[in-house]
Amino acid sequence: MSGIAHHLVKRGIEHTHDRYRTGTFAQDGDNKPFGHPHIVAAALVITALLWFFALSAVEYIYGGVVATLTMVETPTATAFKVDPVESDEADAPLLSHDEKKSSTTEPDLFYVKTKPITSKIRTTIRHIVAEAGPWARFRGLQVALAYHFIHHILFQVLTALFGGAIISQSLAAVVTAVVLCRLQMLWTHVVISTPSEKKWYRRFPTIDAGKKVILPTAVWALAEQATIFVPLALFVVFDLEGYFRNPAAFNELSPMQQKSVMLATFAVVMSGFATAVLVVFPASVTLKRVQASLLPEEYDSIVPFDRSFGGKVQPQVVGGTGVVSMLDAWKTFDWSARFRLIKLYAKIFAIQVSATVFFILFAVFQVRMINGDYILY
């Protein structure tokens, strides 16, 4: 959705730029005066920037911070104790105090599973703001900016070394992710832990901890690339390239052939979606939970978090590995948590779609207000 909206905004700006140079505005085949080209261009650019920052904020706060907390939270259970009562038998008054005490039942304990903090976006934001202040929504932002900046530079360098082919770019993306695995794990630790007096660059995971996340990071990076290669492979198999290069060729097909092409296109799109759900989703959850298992003991988690992962992780001080395995990281993420995370992603998508539609309508409204009935198209 972000890519489509980006394309529409880009086309709108390019169209405005062309009309800005000519000073005219085409409508119904006639060249009519484009009254305020400077104002329209400035308004569209500002709107595009606002749209970009709005979607970036939604993606970071909800798709980054809230999603990560959802992946690592372990719902707690509250115990309720029911005190025993003395025997109510008919001859109870005739019994001694000791006999009455011995005839009472054992205390009963009832465990009620509390609702997860991350069950709703609002409760999650409210919790982290209460724990870490109003800027908790953007916790870890400095680490994220450093990660993406270094990632971009390293990716460009590796792409130049490996070549410009799409396979080379995918290889460069995987290598870049693995090289920066410690920095990515640092971001996870900053997000899931309570505020610390240490600066983020002084909280770097150890090299030994970094080695333990190389494999899950590589698997996650390969899964990300699979969302490109699986649809691309089907795109080539169905021979759809010619129709995208020459859309007029589609009109020359018979109705049956056109239906076949549309079904093939739909299959390509759905293959990318299926790969994201069945491959990227588990890989991403597994990576975050493995990273979380390596959170140093000196830091407390900001949401309830079982460091032992149901007893499957033993600390290194007692001879354990100190890290959850990839299989256990996924298995201990139960179905209720999986559905909770899927619902979160659905909400994020709905918010992004709504925001994009709003900014498109707002841009059209601005043009109409500035230039009367003339609309960009």
Secondary structure, DSSP 8 states (H G I E B T S, - for coil): -HHHHHHHHHHHHHHHHHHHHHTEEEETTEEEE-S-HHHHHHHHHHHHHHHHHHHHHHHHIIIIIIHHHHHH----EEEEEE-------TTGGGS-HHHHHHHS---EEEEEE---GGGSHHHHHHHHHHHH-GGGGGTTHHHHHHHHHHHHHHHHHHHHHH-SSHHHHHHHHHHHHHHTHHHHHHHHHHHHB---SS-GGG----HHHHHHTHHHHHHHHHHHHHHHHHHHHHHHHTT-HHHHH-THHHHTS-HHHHHHHHHHHHHHHHHHHHHIIIIIHHHHHHHHHHHHHT--TTS-BSS---TTTTTT---GGGT--SS--HHHHHHTS-HHHHHHHHHHHHHHHHHHHHHHHHHHHHHHHHHHHHHTT----
